[in-house]
């Protein structure tokens, strides 16, 4: 959701999938189109997303505010499935 702040997504257990972030137009800012990124800070929707991957456990957070809606996806074997929109 545009304007969202204090965003946090965290896996509670290790999993064989990857979190991905994309916008309404289908542009991936994180882990999309068969490309898995390293832990780090990524610019998206007017803010910075802090992405951390420790083994098979991931988390991301952002102070916001978002300038456009983003969708949190779960990528399982290259197939992205919506998890949550913000």
N, C-alpha and C positions, 0 to 999 in steps of 0.2 A: 504494500500500500504506500502510495506517495506520502512522504512525511514521517514514515515509521522511524523510530529511534530505539536505541538499546536492544538491538537484535542479537539473539544468541540461539544457536542450534548446536546440539552436542549428542553424539551417539553414546548410549549408556553401556554398550558392550561392543566388542570387536565384531566386524561384519565384513564379508567379502563383496562390498559394494563401495561406491564413492558418492559423496554429496556433490551436487552440481547446482550452479546458479545461472538462471537465464532471465531475460526480460520478455515482455509481451510479444515482441517482434521475433523472438526465437534466437536472439544473440546470446551466446554463452559467455559469461564473465569468468566462470570457473568450471573446470572439468567437463567440458562438453565435446561432442563430436570425436569420441575415441581418444581424446587427449587428456591425460591425467597430470595435474600440476603439483609442484612441490609445495610444502608449507611456505607461507609467506603472506605479504600484504598485497591485495589486488584492488585497483580502483574500479568501482562500479556504481552506477546510479547516483553520482555526485558525492560519494563517500568512499571510505576504505573498508574493505572486508578483510579481516584477519583470519586466515585459514591455517589450521594446524592439523597435521596428520602424524600420529604416533603409532606405528605398526598398522593395524587394521582398524584403528579408532580415530574418528575425525571430529573436529569442532570448528565452528566459525562464529565470529561475532563482528558487530559493527556499531559504531556510535550513532550512525545516521546523521541527519535525516536523509531518507531516500528521495531522489528527485523523480523516480519512476517506479512502478510496481516491479517487484522481482519474484521469481518462483524458485523455491528450493526443490530440487529434484534428487531422486536417488537413481544412480546409474548402476544397473546390474547387467553384467556381460554386454555393455555397450548400449543397452536400451534404457532411455531416461524415462522415469515414471514420476509424476508430480507428487511431492510430499506436502508442500505447503506454499501458499502465496503470502507475500507480505508487502 
